[in-house]
Amino acid sequence: MTASATDTPALRIVTFNTLPQAFELVAGWIAQAGHKHVLAVTTPGPAARRSDDYKAVAAMLPPEVDLLITTRLRRVATPLIRELRPDLIISFTFPYRLPPELRACARLGAVNLHPGPLPAYRGPNPLRAIYDGHHELGAALHWTEDEFDAGNILSRHVAPIPASPTPEQLFAAWIPTISAVLAEGLPRAIAGDPGEPQDERLASYAAAFSEAEHWLNWQEPAHVVQRKATALSIFGTGARAQIAGRPYLVERVTTAELGASAAPGSVVSQEGAALLIAAADGLLLVTARPLEA
């Protein structure tokens, strides 16, 4: 049962988010449960993979919630949060480990929501499960430890991944899954539940996509090309592909017709940015634009 202002004293909560979608879900739970959102922490991220998503998080804040934008957790965030004396820290899509001294600032500790089927696919890239063709997407709320995504699990939910998923299909399954994890896991955290240890035999690591993995291969089956393109495009810079001898940025791919006979990589038709391209076993409708030289 979700906590409410009538059955649980209002807690002081600090959040750590980079993606605005993640911030919206966590902030929504805090408001619905009747707790006090005392600080929202966000960041442009490490120098090697900067992102402007933090600006959208900042724009979403109500005036009563203070904001901290930083890349320095020990020198900047920890002293400030220590003074705030929060009851709980919630992170979701934050690219840095929360150091022990920061987690200790909260009376109850710190929890993290990982958008993956833990203990599988730990790490910074939950979209790798989709890219790899894993059978399920998931979310898990766990106590935060020194190692990424390895803490005891407070709540875990999964949903099947369609064979040829579109972004709309994925979000339609993922958002309810994440909401269910928050609704179930956060009251357990507030109650001091230690959670269940993860089975290390089932653990795997979801590394960031390599440069080579960003390039689509038209020799693969249509559903594989479509699945990989979706995984690369949801939150990333998009997939890339050679089309008619030129490099393109691929924004969207959907299956069009299976069993069609054309050489893989052939452009069957084109209308503006929409192209019909052959894969190994069928046609794909591709939205793409040439990469600048």
NUTORKOL-261537 format. One record per residue (C-alpha): residue number from 1; residue in one letter; x, y, z. Coordinates in steps of 0.25 Angstrom, whole numbers, padded with zeros to 4 digits, always signed. Example, Ala and Ser with C-alpha at 12.3 -4.5 7.8 and 13.67 -1.06 7.14 Angstrom:
<nodes>
(node 1; a; (+0049; -0018; +0031));
(node 2; s; (+0055; -0004; +0029));
</nodes>
This chain:
<nodes>
(node 1; m; (+0000; +0000; +0000));
(node 2; t; (+0005; +0014; -0004));
(node 3; a; (+0009; +0023; +0008));
(node 4; s; (+0000; +0035; +0011));
(node 5; a; (+0000; +0047; +0019));
(node 6; t; (-0011; +0041; +0028));
(node 7; d; (-0003; +0028; +0032));
(node 8; t; (+0011; +0032; +0031));
(node 9; p; (+0018; +0045; +0036));
(node 10; a; (+0023; +0054; +0025));
(node 11; l; (+0038; +0051; +0022));
(node 12; r; (+0048; +0060; +0016));
(node 13; i; (+0053; +0054; +0003));
(node 14; v; (+0065; +0058; -0006));
(node 15; t; (+0064; +0053; -0021));
(node 16; f; (+0076; +0050; -0031));
(node 17; n; (+0071; +0050; -0045));
(node 18; t; (+0076; +0054; -0059));
(node 19; l; (+0065; +0050; -0068));
(node 20; p; (+0052; +0058; -0067));
(node 21; q; (+0043; +0046; -0069));
(node 22; a; (+0050; +0039; -0056));
(node 23; f; (+0049; +0052; -0048));
(node 24; e; (+0034; +0053; -0052));
(node 25; l; (+0031; +0039; -0047));
(node 26; v; (+0039; +0041; -0034));
(node 27; a; (+0034; +0055; -0031));
(node 28; g; (+0019; +0050; -0034));
(node 29; w; (+0021; +0039; -0023));
(node 30; i; (+0026; +0049; -0013));
(node 31; a; (+0014; +0058; -0015));
(node 32; q; (+0004; +0047; -0015));
(node 33; a; (+0010; +0041; -0002));
(node 34; g; (+0009; +0054; +0005));
(node 35; h; (+0024; +0055; +0007));
(node 36; k; (+0033; +0068; +0006));
(node 37; h; (+0042; +0069; -0006));
(node 38; v; (+0054; +0078; +0000));
(node 39; l; (+0064; +0077; -0011));
(node 40; a; (+0065; +0072; -0025));
(node 41; v; (+0080; +0069; -0030));
(node 42; t; (+0083; +0068; -0045));
(node 43; t; (+0095; +0069; -0053));
(node 44; p; (+0101; +0070; -0067));
(node 45; g; (+0108; +0057; -0065));
(node 46; p; (+0123; +0053; -0067));
(node 47; a; (+0131; +0061; -0077));
(node 48; a; (+0132; +0049; -0086));
(node 49; r; (+0116; +0048; -0088));
(node 50; r; (+0110; +0062; -0085));
(node 51; s; (+0095; +0063; -0086));
(node 52; d; (+0086; +0075; -0086));
(node 53; d; (+0074; +0067; -0079));
(node 54; y; (+0077; +0073; -0066));
(node 55; k; (+0072; +0086; -0072));
(node 56; a; (+0058; +0080; -0074));
(node 57; v; (+0059; +0075; -0059));
(node 58; a; (+0062; +0089; -0054));
(node 59; a; (+0050; +0094; -0062));
(node 60; m; (+0040; +0085; -0056));
(node 61; l; (+0043; +0088; -0042));
(node 62; p; (+0032; +0095; -0034));
(node 63; p; (+0037; +0108; -0027));
(node 64; e; (+0036; +0101; -0013));
(node 65; v; (+0047; +0091; -0017));
(node 66; d; (+0061; +0095; -0016));
(node 67; l; (+0071; +0091; -0028));
(node 68; l; (+0085; +0087; -0028));
(node 69; i; (+0093; +0085; -0041));
(node 70; t; (+0106; +0079; -0039));
(node 71; t; (+0117; +0069; -0043));
(node 72; r; (+0123; +0069; -0029));
(node 73; l; (+0116; +0060; -0020));
(node 74; r; (+0127; +0060; -0008));
(node 75; r; (+0131; +0075; -0008));
(node 76; v; (+0117; +0081; -0012));
(node 77; a; (+0106; +0072; -0010));
(node 78; t; (+0109; +0065; +0003));
(node 79; p; (+0111; +0077; +0012));
(node 80; l; (+0098; +0083; +0007));
(node 81; i; (+0090; +0070; +0008));
(node 82; r; (+0096; +0068; +0022));
(node 83; e; (+0091; +0082; +0027));
(node 84; l; (+0077; +0078; +0021));
(node 85; r; (+0076; +0066; +0029));
(node 86; p; (+0067; +0058; +0020));
(node 87; d; (+0060; +0045; +0024));
(node 88; l; (+0062; +0038; +0010));
(node 89; i; (+0070; +0040; -0003));
(node 90; i; (+0064; +0034; -0016));
(node 91; s; (+0072; +0033; -0028));
(node 92; f; (+0067; +0029; -0042));
(node 93; t; (+0075; +0032; -0055));
(node 94; f; (+0087; +0039; -0048));
(node 95; p; (+0100; +0036; -0055));
(node 96; y; (+0109; +0036; -0042));
(node 97; r; (+0111; +0027; -0030));
(node 98; l; (+0106; +0033; -0018));
(node 99; p; (+0118; +0032; -0008));
(node 100; p; (+0116; +0026; +0006));
(node 101; e; (+0117; +0039; +0013));
(node 102; l; (+0106; +0045; +0005));
(node 103; r; (+0097; +0033; +0007));
(node 104; a; (+0099; +0034; +0022));
(node 105; c; (+0093; +0048; +0022));
(node 106; a; (+0079; +0042; +0021));
(node 107; r; (+0073; +0036; +0033));
(node 108; l; (+0068; +0024; +0026));
(node 109; g; (+0079; +0023; +0015));
(node 110; a; (+0078; +0024; +0000));
(node 111; v; (+0071; +0016; -0010));
(node 112; n; (+0072; +0015; -0025));
(node 113; l; (+0062; +0011; -0036));
(node 114; h; (+0069; +0004; -0047));
(node 115; p; (+0061; +0002; -0060));
(node 116; g; (+0065; -0012; -0063));
(node 117; p; (+0062; -0026; -0058));
(node 118; l; (+0072; -0027; -0047));
(node 119; p; (+0081; -0035; -0044));
(node 120; a; (+0082; -0035; -0059));
(node 121; y; (+0087; -0023; -0067));
(node 122; r; (+0093; -0015; -0056));
(node 123; g; (+0100; -0002; -0060));
(node 124; p; (+0098; +0010; -0068));
(node 125; n; (+0091; +0005; -0080));
(node 126; p; (+0078; -0002; -0077));
(node 127; l; (+0074; -0001; -0092));
(node 128; r; (+0084; -0012; -0095));
(node 129; a; (+0074; -0022; -0091));
(node 130; i; (+0065; -0017; -0102));
(node 131; y; (+0077; -0017; -0112));
(node 132; d; (+0081; -0031; -0108));
(node 133; g; (+0068; -0037; -0110));
(node 134; h; (+0065; -0040; -0095));
(node 135; h; (+0051; -0045; -0093));
(node 136; e; (+0047; -0035; -0082));
(node 137; l; (+0049; -0021; -0078));
(node 138; g; (+0048; -0017; -0063));
(node 139; a; (+0050; -0008; -0052));
(node 140; a; (+0056; -0010; -0038));
(node 141; l; (+0057; -0002; -0025));
(node 142; h; (+0069; -0005; -0017));
(node 143; w; (+0077; +0000; -0005));
(node 144; t; (+0089; +0008; -0011));
(node 145; e; (+0103; +0002; -0008));
(node 146; d; (+0117; +0005; -0013));
(node 147; e; (+0115; -0004; -0025));
(node 148; f; (+0105; +0000; -0036));
(node 149; d; (+0092; -0006; -0035));
(node 150; a; (+0096; -0017; -0025));
(node 151; g; (+0088; -0014; -0013));
(node 152; n; (+0077; -0022; -0007));
(node 153; i; (+0064; -0021; -0015));
(node 154; l; (+0052; -0015; -0009));
(node 155; s; (+0043; -0017; -0021));
(node 156; r; (+0044; -0023; -0035));
(node 157; h; (+0035; -0023; -0046));
(node 158; v; (+0036; -0028; -0061));
(node 159; a; (+0029; -0028; -0074));
(node 160; p; (+0031; -0035; -0087));
(node 161; i; (+0038; -0028; -0098));
(node 162; p; (+0031; -0029; -0112));
(node 163; a; (+0039; -0036; -0123));
(node 164; s; (+0040; -0023; -0131));
(node 165; p; (+0037; -0012; -0120));
(node 166; t; (+0034; +0003; -0123));
(node 167; p; (+0037; +0014; -0113));
(node 168; e; (+0022; +0015; -0111));
(node 169; q; (+0021; +0000; -0108));
(node 170; l; (+0033; +0001; -0098));
(node 171; f; (+0028; +0013; -0090));
(node 172; a; (+0014; +0007; -0090));
(node 173; a; (+0020; -0005; -0082));
(node 174; w; (+0032; +0002; -0075));
(node 175; i; (+0025; +0013; -0068));
(node 176; p; (+0014; +0005; -0061));
(node 177; t; (+0025; -0005; -0057));
(node 178; i; (+0034; +0007; -0051));
(node 179; s; (+0021; +0013; -0044));
(node 180; a; (+0018; -0001; -0038));
(node 181; v; (+0033; -0002; -0033));
(node 182; l; (+0032; +0012; -0026));
(node 183; a; (+0018; +0009; -0020));
(node 184; e; (+0023; -0004; -0014));
(node 185; g; (+0037; -0002; -0011));
(node 186; l; (+0038; +0012; -0005));
(node 187; p; (+0028; +0009; +0007));
(node 188; r; (+0037; -0003; +0010));
(node 189; a; (+0049; +0006; +0010));
(node 190; i; (+0042; +0016; +0019));
(node 191; a; (+0038; +0004; +0028));
(node 192; g; (+0053; +0000; +0029));
(node 193; d; (+0052; -0013; +0021));
(node 194; p; (+0066; -0018; +0018));
(node 195; g; (+0061; -0024; +0005));
(node 196; e; (+0065; -0037; -0002));
(node 197; p; (+0080; -0040; -0006));
(node 198; q; (+0082; -0041; -0021));
(node 199; d; (+0086; -0054; -0027));
(node 200; e; (+0100; -0052; -0032));
(node 201; r; (+0099; -0064; -0041));
(node 202; l; (+0089; -0056; -0049));
(node 203; a; (+0097; -0043; -0050));
(node 204; s; (+0101; -0037; -0063));
(node 205; y; (+0106; -0023; -0067));
(node 206; a; (+0100; -0013; -0077));
(node 207; a; (+0111; -0006; -0083));
(node 208; a; (+0109; +0007; -0091));
(node 209; f; (+0108; +0004; -0106));
(node 210; s; (+0121; +0004; -0114));
(node 211; e; (+0123; +0012; -0126));
(node 212; a; (+0122; -0001; -0135));
(node 213; e; (+0109; -0004; -0128));
(node 214; h; (+0103; +0009; -0132));
(node 215; w; (+0103; +0004; -0147));
(node 216; l; (+0092; -0004; -0152));
(node 217; n; (+0094; -0016; -0161));
(node 218; w; (+0084; -0018; -0172));
(node 219; q; (+0088; -0033; -0173));
(node 220; e; (+0081; -0036; -0160));
(node 221; p; (+0067; -0040; -0159));
(node 222; a; (+0057; -0028; -0160));
(node 223; h; (+0052; -0030; -0145));
(node 224; v; (+0067; -0030; -0140));
(node 225; v; (+0070; -0017; -0148));
(node 226; q; (+0057; -0010; -0143));
(node 227; r; (+0060; -0014; -0128));
(node 228; k; (+0074; -0009; -0128));
(node 229; a; (+0070; +0004; -0135));
(node 230; t; (+0059; +0006; -0124));
(node 231; a; (+0069; +0003; -0113));
(node 232; l; (+0079; +0013; -0119));
(node 233; s; (+0069; +0024; -0121));
(node 234; i; (+0061; +0025; -0109));
(node 235; f; (+0070; +0033; -0100));
(node 236; g; (+0083; +0033; -0108));
(node 237; t; (+0088; +0040; -0120));
(node 238; g; (+0082; +0030; -0130));
(node 239; a; (+0086; +0019; -0138));
(node 240; r; (+0094; +0020; -0151));
(node 241; a; (+0094; +0013; -0164));
(node 242; q; (+0100; +0013; -0178));
(node 243; i; (+0089; +0016; -0188));
(node 244; a; (+0092; +0016; -0203));
(node 245; g; (+0107; +0018; -0200));
(node 246; r; (+0105; +0030; -0190));
(node 247; p; (+0105; +0030; -0175));
(node 248; y; (+0091; +0033; -0169));
(node 249; l; (+0086; +0036; -0155));
(node 250; v; (+0074; +0027; -0153));
(node 251; e; (+0063; +0033; -0144));
(node 252; r; (+0052; +0022; -0145));
(node 253; v; (+0051; +0008; -0151));
(node 254; t; (+0038; +0000; -0152));
(node 255; t; (+0036; -0013; -0159));
(node 256; a; (+0028; -0012; -0172));
(node 257; e; (+0027; -0025; -0179));
(node 258; l; (+0033; -0038; -0176));
(node 259; g; (+0037; -0048; -0187));
(node 260; a; (+0039; -0037; -0198));
(node 261; s; (+0050; -0040; -0208));
(node 262; a; (+0061; -0029; -0209));
(node 263; a; (+0076; -0029; -0206));
(node 264; p; (+0079; -0025; -0192));
(node 265; g; (+0082; -0010; -0191));
(node 266; s; (+0074; -0007; -0204));
(node 267; v; (+0066; +0006; -0204));
(node 268; v; (+0053; +0001; -0209));
(node 269; s; (+0046; +0015; -0209));
(node 270; q; (+0048; +0028; -0202));
(node 271; e; (+0039; +0040; -0199));
(node 272; g; (+0047; +0051; -0192));
(node 273; a; (+0053; +0046; -0179));
(node 274; a; (+0044; +0033; -0180));
(node 275; l; (+0051; +0021; -0187));
(node 276; l; (+0047; +0007; -0190));
(node 277; i; (+0060; -0002; -0188));
(node 278; a; (+0062; -0017; -0189));
(node 279; a; (+0067; -0025; -0178));
(node 280; a; (+0071; -0040; -0178));
(node 281; d; (+0056; -0044; -0178));
(node 282; g; (+0047; -0033; -0181));
(node 283; l; (+0045; -0018; -0182));
(node 284; l; (+0047; -0007; -0172));
(node 285; l; (+0041; +0007; -0172));
(node 286; v; (+0053; +0016; -0167));
(node 287; t; (+0053; +0031; -0164));
(node 288; a; (+0067; +0036; -0166));
(node 289; r; (+0075; +0048; -0170));
(node 290; p; (+0089; +0049; -0175));
(node 291; l; (+0100; +0051; -0165));
(node 292; e; (+0108; +0063; -0167));
(node 293; a; (+0122; +0062; -0172));
</nodes>
